[in-house]
Amino acid sequence: MTHPFHPWSGREFVFLAVRQTWSEDRVFFVDGDARQFSLPVGWTDAADPDAFVTMAAGRSPFRFADLVELRRLIDGVSD
């Protein structure tokens, strides 16, 4: 688990598979109690490295497209 804000961040799990479900690629895994879960592949190390994150090398915490989307959401709440 690599997503920095997820409660399981940093934990390791038994990998089962990557499948496309719910319109996205998801990683399926089991925890220590043999319960199966799935998460977006981007929250794990099973995803290919993100080109923006690699190039930014920690210098930019936000992507331009994400900031534009945030602005759109804020404008929608303000209306």
C-alpha positions in Angstrom: 0.0 0.0 0.0 1.6 3.2 -1.1 -1.2 5.8 -0.9 0.1 8.3 1.7 -3.3 9.0 3.4 -4.7 5.5 3.5 -4.7 3.9 7.0 -2.9 0.8 5.6 -0.1 2.9 4.0 3.2 1.1 4.2 1.7 -2.3 5.0 2.3 -5.3 2.8 -0.3 -7.8 1.7 -0.5 -11.1 -0.3 -1.0 -10.1 -3.9 -3.7 -12.0 -5.9 -4.2 -10.2 -9.2 -4.8 -7.0 -11.1 -8.2 -6.9 -12.8 -10.3 -4.2 -14.4 -13.5 -3.7 -12.3 -15.7 -0.7 -11.6 -14.2 1.0 -14.7 -10.7 1.0 -13.3 -7.7 -1.4 -12.7 -7.8 -2.7 -9.2 -5.4 -4.8 -7.2 -6.9 -7.8 -5.3 -5.1 -9.0 -2.2 -5.7 -10.8 1.1 -4.9 -9.5 4.5 -3.5 -11.4 7.5 -7.0 -12.8 8.3 -7.4 -14.2 4.8 -10.0 -11.6 3.9 -10.0 -10.4 0.3 -9.9 -6.7 -0.6 -9.3 -4.6 -3.7 -8.0 -1.1 -4.1 -7.2 1.1 -7.1 -3.9 0.0 -8.7 -2.6 3.6 -8.3 -2.6 3.3 -4.6 -0.2 0.4 -4.7 3.3 -0.4 -6.0 1.7 -2.6 -8.7 1.1 0.4 -10.9 3.7 1.7 -13.3 5.5 4.7 -11.9 3.6 8.0 -12.6 5.6 10.1 -15.1 4.6 13.4 -13.4 5.6 12.1 -9.9 9.0 10.9 -11.3 9.7 14.1 -13.1 8.6 16.4 -10.3 10.9 14.5 -7.9 9.0 15.9 -4.8 9.1 19.5 -6.0 5.4 19.7 -6.9 2.8 18.2 -4.6 -0.1 18.9 -7.1 -0.7 18.2 -10.8 -2.1 21.1 -12.9 -5.1 19.0 -14.0 -5.9 18.1 -10.4 -5.9 21.8 -9.4 -8.2 22.7 -12.3 -10.6 19.9 -11.1 -10.4 21.2 -7.6 -11.3 24.7 -8.7 -14.2 23.3 -10.7 -15.5 21.6 -7.6 -15.0 24.6 -5.4 -16.9 26.8 -7.9 -19.7 24.3 -7.9 -20.0 24.4 -4.1 -19.9 28.2 -4.1 -22.8 28.6 -6.6 
